[in-house]
Protein backbone atom coordinates (compact mmCIF):
# COMPACT_ATOMS: atom_id res chain seq x y z
CA UNK A 1 0.00 0.00 0.00
CA UNK A 2 1.27 3.47 -0.85
CA UNK A 3 1.70 5.94 1.93
CA UNK A 4 0.29 9.45 1.59
CA UNK A 5 3.69 11.02 0.75
CA UNK A 6 4.36 8.44 -1.95
CA UNK A 7 0.98 9.12 -3.51
CA UNK A 8 1.61 12.86 -3.48
CA UNK A 9 4.87 12.39 -5.38
CA UNK A 10 3.38 10.12 -8.03
CA UNK A 11 3.35 11.84 -11.45
CA UNK A 12 -0.16 12.90 -12.33
CA UNK A 13 -1.66 11.44 -15.46
CA UNK A 14 -3.47 14.18 -17.33
CA UNK A 15 -5.45 13.20 -20.40
CA UNK A 16 -5.66 15.88 -23.06
CA UNK A 17 -8.57 15.65 -25.43
CA UNK A 18 -9.64 18.38 -27.75
CA UNK A 19 -13.13 18.91 -29.05
CA UNK A 20 -13.69 21.93 -31.23
CA UNK A 21 -16.36 24.07 -29.60
CA UNK A 22 -19.37 25.31 -31.54
CA UNK A 23 -17.95 28.83 -31.29
CA UNK A 24 -14.68 27.77 -32.91
CA UNK A 25 -16.56 25.93 -35.63
CA UNK A 26 -18.61 29.03 -36.40
CA UNK A 27 -15.51 31.23 -36.51
CA UNK A 28 -13.84 28.79 -38.90
CA UNK A 29 -16.88 28.76 -41.20
CA UNK A 30 -17.21 32.54 -41.28
CA UNK A 31 -13.52 33.39 -41.48
CA UNK A 32 -12.74 30.84 -44.19
CA UNK A 33 -15.34 32.26 -46.56
CA UNK A 34 -14.70 35.84 -45.45
CA UNK A 35 -11.06 35.62 -46.43
CA UNK A 36 -11.59 33.72 -49.67
CA UNK A 37 -14.67 35.19 -51.39
CA UNK A 38 -13.87 38.93 -51.13
CA UNK A 39 -10.26 38.12 -52.00
CA UNK A 40 -11.35 36.38 -55.19
CA UNK A 41 -13.83 39.16 -56.00
CA UNK A 42 -11.26 41.94 -55.59
CA UNK A 43 -8.68 40.03 -57.62
CA UNK A 44 -11.22 39.34 -60.35
CA UNK A 45 -12.27 42.99 -60.60
CA UNK A 46 -8.61 44.01 -60.71
CA UNK A 47 -8.23 41.77 -63.74
CA UNK A 48 -10.60 44.02 -65.68
CA UNK A 49 -9.07 46.97 -67.47
CA UNK A 50 -9.81 50.54 -66.36
CA UNK A 51 -11.32 49.52 -63.01
CA UNK A 52 -10.69 52.02 -60.25
CA UNK A 53 -10.14 51.20 -56.61
CA UNK A 54 -13.37 52.96 -55.66
CA UNK A 55 -15.41 50.44 -57.66
CA UNK A 56 -13.51 47.49 -56.20
CA UNK A 57 -14.02 48.79 -52.66
CA UNK A 58 -17.71 49.44 -53.27
CA UNK A 59 -18.23 45.98 -54.75
CA UNK A 60 -16.18 44.42 -51.96
CA UNK A 61 -18.20 46.15 -49.23
CA UNK A 62 -21.45 45.09 -50.90
CA UNK A 63 -20.21 41.51 -51.08
CA UNK A 64 -19.11 41.51 -47.44
CA UNK A 65 -22.52 42.83 -46.37
CA UNK A 66 -24.44 40.33 -48.47
CA UNK A 67 -22.11 37.46 -47.64
CA UNK A 68 -22.18 38.04 -43.89
CA UNK A 69 -25.99 38.21 -43.89
CA UNK A 70 -26.31 35.07 -46.00
CA UNK A 71 -23.75 33.14 -43.95
CA UNK A 72 -25.24 34.31 -40.66
CA UNK A 73 -28.73 33.37 -41.78
CA UNK A 74 -27.46 29.97 -42.88
CA UNK A 75 -25.91 29.41 -39.45
CA UNK A 76 -29.12 30.53 -37.75
CA UNK A 77 -31.31 28.19 -39.78
CA UNK A 78 -28.91 25.26 -39.33
CA UNK A 79 -28.89 25.70 -35.55
CA UNK A 80 -32.68 26.08 -35.45
CA UNK A 81 -33.03 22.93 -37.53
CA UNK A 82 -30.78 21.02 -35.12
CA UNK A 83 -32.84 22.21 -32.14
CA UNK A 84 -36.14 21.30 -33.81
CA UNK A 85 -34.80 17.88 -34.81
CA UNK A 86 -33.64 17.19 -31.26
CA UNK A 87 -37.01 18.24 -29.81
CA UNK A 88 -39.00 16.06 -32.21
CA UNK A 89 -36.78 13.03 -31.59
CA UNK A 90 -37.04 13.51 -27.83
CA UNK A 91 -40.84 13.58 -28.01
CA UNK A 92 -40.74 10.37 -30.04
CA UNK A 93 -38.41 8.66 -27.55
CA UNK A 94 -40.58 9.75 -24.60
CA UNK A 95 -43.63 8.26 -26.30
CA UNK A 96 -41.83 4.99 -27.09
CA UNK A 97 -40.56 4.63 -23.52
CA UNK A 98 -44.13 5.02 -22.32
CA UNK A 99 -45.94 2.95 -24.96
CA UNK A 100 -43.42 0.22 -25.90
CA UNK A 101 -41.04 0.00 -22.92
CA UNK A 102 -40.05 -3.60 -23.63
CA UNK A 103 -38.82 -2.75 -27.10
CA UNK A 104 -36.91 0.27 -25.79
CA UNK A 105 -35.40 -1.88 -23.04
CA UNK A 106 -34.17 -4.32 -25.68
CA UNK A 107 -32.56 -1.43 -27.57
CA UNK A 108 -30.75 -0.39 -24.38
CA UNK A 109 -29.60 -3.96 -23.87
CA UNK A 110 -28.24 -4.04 -27.43
CA UNK A 111 -26.17 -0.93 -26.70
CA UNK A 112 -24.57 -2.54 -23.65
CA UNK A 113 -24.10 -5.89 -25.38
CA UNK A 114 -21.94 -4.08 -27.90
CA UNK A 115 -19.66 -3.21 -24.97
CA UNK A 116 -19.44 -6.87 -23.91
CA UNK A 117 -21.88 -6.83 -20.99
CA UNK A 118 -23.96 -9.93 -20.34
CA UNK A 119 -27.73 -10.00 -19.79
CA UNK A 120 -27.40 -10.54 -16.02
CA UNK A 121 -25.13 -7.49 -15.85
CA UNK A 122 -27.55 -5.46 -17.97
CA UNK A 123 -30.70 -6.35 -15.99
CA UNK A 124 -30.03 -3.96 -13.03
CA UNK A 125 -29.38 -1.13 -15.49
CA UNK A 126 -32.73 -1.73 -17.18
CA UNK A 127 -34.47 -1.76 -13.80
CA UNK A 128 -32.85 1.57 -12.93
CA UNK A 129 -33.97 3.08 -16.23
CA UNK A 130 -37.54 1.84 -15.73
CA UNK A 131 -37.56 3.65 -12.39
CA UNK A 132 -36.20 6.85 -14.01
CA UNK A 133 -37.85 7.41 -17.42
CA UNK A 134 -36.24 10.85 -17.83
CA UNK A 135 -32.73 9.40 -17.58
CA UNK A 136 -33.84 6.58 -19.86
CA UNK A 137 -34.90 9.03 -22.58
CA UNK A 138 -31.67 11.02 -22.22
CA UNK A 139 -29.65 7.82 -22.57
CA UNK A 140 -31.52 6.85 -25.73
CA UNK A 141 -31.04 10.32 -27.20
CA UNK A 142 -27.30 10.24 -26.62
CA UNK A 143 -26.32 6.62 -27.20
CA UNK A 144 -28.95 5.36 -29.63
CA UNK A 145 -29.44 8.48 -31.74
CA UNK A 146 -26.14 10.24 -31.07
CA UNK A 147 -27.86 13.54 -30.27
CA UNK A 148 -26.81 16.12 -27.68
CA UNK A 149 -29.27 18.70 -26.42
CA UNK A 150 -28.42 21.97 -28.20
CA UNK A 151 -28.02 25.30 -26.47
CA UNK A 152 -31.37 27.16 -26.80
CA UNK A 153 -29.42 30.34 -27.64
CA UNK A 154 -27.26 28.56 -30.18
CA UNK A 155 -29.07 29.86 -33.28
CA UNK A 156 -28.57 33.57 -32.54
CA UNK A 157 -25.01 33.12 -31.29
CA UNK A 158 -24.11 31.06 -34.35
CA UNK A 159 -25.55 33.67 -36.71
CA UNK A 160 -23.71 36.55 -35.05
CA UNK A 161 -20.42 34.65 -34.79
CA UNK A 162 -20.39 33.49 -38.41
CA UNK A 163 -21.41 36.93 -39.70
CA UNK A 164 -18.83 38.71 -37.54
CA UNK A 165 -16.05 36.34 -38.60
CA UNK A 166 -17.03 36.79 -42.24
CA UNK A 167 -16.85 40.58 -41.92
CA UNK A 168 -13.51 40.45 -40.12
CA UNK A 169 -12.07 38.14 -42.77
CA UNK A 170 -13.51 40.12 -45.66
CA UNK A 171 -11.87 43.40 -44.71
CA UNK A 172 -8.38 41.85 -44.83
CA UNK A 173 -8.13 41.44 -48.65
CA UNK A 174 -10.11 44.63 -49.21
CA UNK A 175 -8.05 46.92 -46.95
CA UNK A 176 -5.16 47.53 -49.45
CA UNK A 177 -7.67 48.87 -51.98
CA UNK A 178 -8.82 51.36 -49.34
CA UNK A 179 -5.31 52.50 -48.49
CA UNK A 180 -3.36 52.34 -51.77
CA UNK A 181 -4.17 54.54 -54.77
CA UNK A 182 -2.69 52.27 -57.46
CA UNK A 183 -4.91 49.32 -58.32
CA UNK A 184 -1.91 47.22 -59.30
CA UNK A 185 -0.10 47.95 -56.04
CA UNK A 186 -3.32 47.36 -54.12
CA UNK A 187 -3.61 43.93 -55.74
CA UNK A 188 -0.04 43.06 -54.78
CA UNK A 189 -0.70 44.21 -51.21
CA UNK A 190 -4.00 42.32 -51.09
CA UNK A 191 -2.37 39.12 -52.30
CA UNK A 192 0.46 39.41 -49.80
CA UNK A 193 -1.65 40.24 -46.75
CA UNK A 194 -4.38 37.74 -47.58
CA UNK A 195 -2.03 34.84 -48.20
CA UNK A 196 -0.33 35.55 -44.88
CA UNK A 197 -3.74 35.80 -43.19
CA UNK A 198 -4.86 32.52 -44.81
CA UNK A 199 -1.70 30.78 -43.64
CA UNK A 200 -2.11 32.06 -40.08
CA UNK A 201 -5.80 31.22 -40.06
CA UNK A 202 -5.14 27.73 -41.42
CA UNK A 203 -2.44 27.12 -38.82
CA UNK A 204 -4.63 28.29 -35.94
CA UNK A 205 -7.56 26.30 -37.30
CA UNK A 206 -5.39 23.20 -37.37
CA UNK A 207 -4.38 23.73 -33.75
CA UNK A 208 -7.97 24.19 -32.64
CA UNK A 209 -9.44 21.32 -34.64
CA UNK A 210 -6.74 18.79 -33.78
CA UNK A 211 -5.34 18.43 -37.31
CA UNK A 212 -1.75 19.07 -38.35
CA UNK A 213 -1.33 22.88 -38.27
CA UNK A 214 1.21 23.14 -41.09
CA UNK A 215 -0.87 20.98 -43.39
CA UNK A 216 -3.98 22.97 -42.54
CA UNK A 217 -2.13 26.25 -43.22
CA UNK A 218 -0.90 24.99 -46.59
CA UNK A 219 -4.34 23.76 -47.64
CA UNK A 220 -6.10 26.99 -46.63
CA UNK A 221 -3.53 29.16 -48.39
CA UNK A 222 -3.64 27.03 -51.54
CA UNK A 223 -7.44 27.09 -51.77
CA UNK A 224 -7.63 30.85 -51.25
CA UNK A 225 -4.84 31.50 -53.72
CA UNK A 226 -6.40 29.28 -56.38
CA UNK A 227 -9.78 30.97 -55.99
CA UNK A 228 -8.27 34.44 -56.41
CA UNK A 229 -6.09 33.34 -59.34
CA UNK A 230 -9.05 31.78 -61.14
CA UNK A 231 -11.16 34.93 -60.66
CA UNK A 232 -8.33 37.18 -61.88
CA UNK A 233 -7.62 35.10 -64.99
CA UNK A 234 -11.31 34.80 -65.92
CA UNK A 235 -11.78 38.55 -65.58
CA UNK A 236 -8.59 39.24 -67.52
CA UNK A 237 -9.71 36.97 -70.36
CA UNK A 238 -12.86 39.04 -70.83
CA UNK A 239 -11.12 42.36 -70.44
N, C-alpha and C positions, 0 to 999 in steps of 0.2 A: 504494500500500500504506500502511496506517495504521501509524504508529509506536506504540510501547507506551504513551507518555503520552496520545496521542490516543484510543487504545482505552479507557484508564482513565477518561477524561473523557466518554466516550459515555454518554448516559442509558440506564440499564438498562430493558429491557422486561420487566415482570413481569406474567404472566398470572394473573388471579384467577378461579378457578372454584370454585363451591361445590357440594358434594354432601352432602346431609343424611346424617349418620351414622346407623347403626342405633340407637345410644343416643338420639339426638335424636328419631328417629321413635317410639321406645318412650315417651319422656317426653311427646311430643305426644299420643299415643293415650291414655295413662293420665291425664294432666292434663286433657285436654279433657272426658272423661267424668266425672272426679272433681269438676270444678267444676260441671258442668251437672246431673248426675243428683241428687246430694244437695241442690243448690239448688232444683231443681224439687220434690223430695219435701218439703223443709222448708216451702216456700211453699205447697204443696198442703195440708199438714196445718194450717198456720196459717189457711187458708181455712175450716176447720171450726170451728164454734162450740164454746166450752168446752174447747178443747184446751190443756193446760198445756205449758210449756216442757220439763218433764221427759220427757213422752211424745215430743215432737218430737226431743229429743236422743237418747233411747233408740232411736227408729226410725231416726234419722240414723246413729247408730253402727252399728246392725245392717246398714243398707244399705251403709255404707262397708266393713264387714268382708266382706259377701257380694260386693259389687261388686269389691273389690280381688282377692279370691280368683278370681272368675270371669274377670276381665280378665287376671290373671296366668296362669291356666291356659290361657286362649285364646292368649296370647302364646307360652307354652311349647309348646303343640301346633302352632301355626303354624310356629315355628322348627324343631321336630322334623320336621314334614312337609317343609319346605324341604330339610333335611339328607338325609332319606330319598330325596326325589325326585332330588337331585343325585347321591347314591350310585348309585341304580338307573340313571340316565342315563349315568353314567360307565362302569359295567359294560357297558352296551349298546354304547357307543362303542368301548370297548377290544375287545370281541368283533368289532365290524364292521371295525375297523382290521386285525384279525388275519385274519378270514375273507373279507371282501370289500374288500381294500385299493384295488382299482381304482375301485370305486364311491365310496369315501371320498375318493380323490384327485380324482375329478371334482367332488365337492362342495366341496373346498378350492379347486379351480380356479374354480368358479362364484363363490365369495366374492371372489376377487381380480379376476375379470373385472368384477364390479360396481364395482370401483375403477378400471377402465380399463386394467388390465395385460393384455398380450398373452400368448399361449401360450408363446412363447419366453422371456418374462420370468418366467412362472410355473413353468416346468420345473425350474429349480434349487431353487426353494422346495419343490416336491414331492419332489425327491430328498433334500433335507435332512430333511423330515418322515419319509420312509421309513427314514432312518438313525436317527431319534429318535422311536420310537412314542409315548413318554410326552409329549413336546412336541406331537406330532400330536393326541393325545387332548385335551390341555388346550386347544389351539387350537379344536378342534371344539366343546368344551364352551362356550367363551366366545363364539366368533364364529358358530357355526351355531345353537346352542341358546340363547345369551344367558344362560348360567348362570355364576355365580361361586361358587367353593367357600366354603361357609359356615363360620363359626367353630364348632368343635365344642362350645364352651361357650356358644354363642349362646342356646340354649333356656332355660337357667337364668337367665342374665343378663337376657334379655328379660322373663321372668316376674317377676323381682324388681324390675326397673326400672318396668314398667307398674304393678305392684301398689303400689309405693312412691309413684309419681306420682299414682295414683288416691287414695291415702290423704291425701297432702299437699294435693291439690286439694279433697278432700271436707271437710276440716276448716275450710276458709275460710268457706263459707256457713253452716256449723253453729256456728262459734265465737260469734257474737252470742247465740245461744240458750243458750249455756253461761254467758255473762257478764252478760246483761241479764234482769231479772226479768219485765218486761212483754213478753208475746208480740208485741204490736203494734210496740213499739219494737225488739224483736229482729228482726222481719221487715224493718223499715226499715233497720236496721243491716246485716242479711244482704244485702239488695238492693244497698245502697251498696257494701259491701266486695267483693261478688262481681262486680258489674258492673265495678268498677275492676280487680279481678284478671283478669277475662275480657279486658278491653281490653289490659292489660299482657301477658298471656299471648299473645293474638292478635298483638300487635305483635312480641314476641320470636320467636314462631313464624314470622312473616313474614320476619324478618331471617335466621333460620336455614334456612328452606326456599327462600329466593331469591325469594319473592313480595313484592308491595308491602306493607310493614308496616302502613300506615294502613288499607288495604283489609282486610287480614287481621284487624286489631283490630276494625274495624267489624262484619265478618261474625261473628266469634266472640262479640262482645258481643250482637249481635242474636239469634243462635241461642239463647244461654243465657237471655237475657231473655224470648224468646218461650216457651221451654220452661217457665220458672217461672211466667209469666203464665197459660199454658194450665192448668197444674196447679192454680194458685190459683183460677181461675175455675170449673174443674170441681168442685173441692172445695166452693167457696162455693155452687154451684148445688144441691148435695145437702145442704147444711147446714140 
